Amino acid sequence: MTVAPLSRDDAQDFARTLKAVSDPTRLQLVSLVAAHDDQEACLCDLIDPVGLGQPTVSHHLKILVDAGVLRREKRGIWSYYSLEAETLSRLASFLSPSRTPQPD
C-alpha cells in the first residue's frame, strides 16, 4: 500500500482480511492462538478466555479461517487452530510504511 497502488483484487483480499481481524473478539482469538504453545490452540481452550459460548466462538473462528488468518485441523471431536503465518506476514508488510528514504 505504501510502495505502489493496489490492484482491485489485492484491495478486496486485504479488505477481507482486515475485516476479519477488526472485530475485538476475533482479534483476541488470534492473540490467544499466537500466545498458546506452538501457536496452536484447541477450540476448547479458546471458549473461556473470551467469555462466549462455543457456537459463537466457532463462528468467529470460521470467519478467521475463511479469511486465511487461521488454519483449522480436526483431531477427533476437537478442532485445533494455528496461525497462517503467510497471511499475517503479508498483512504486516501491507501495513508497514516503505523504508525507502524520500528525497527532501
Sequence and secondary structure as in RCSB ss.txt:
>XXXX:A:sequence
MTVAPLSRDDAQDFARTLKAVSDPTRLQLVSLVAAHDDQEACLCDLIDPVGLGQPTVSHHLKILVDAGVLRREKR
GIWSYYSLEAETLSRLASFLSPSRTPQPD
>XXXX:A:secstr
  SS   HHHHHHHHHHHHHHTSHHHHHHHHHHHHSGGGEEEHHHHHHHHT  HHHHHHHHHHHHHTTSEEEEEE
TTEEEEEE HHHHHHHHHHHS   S    
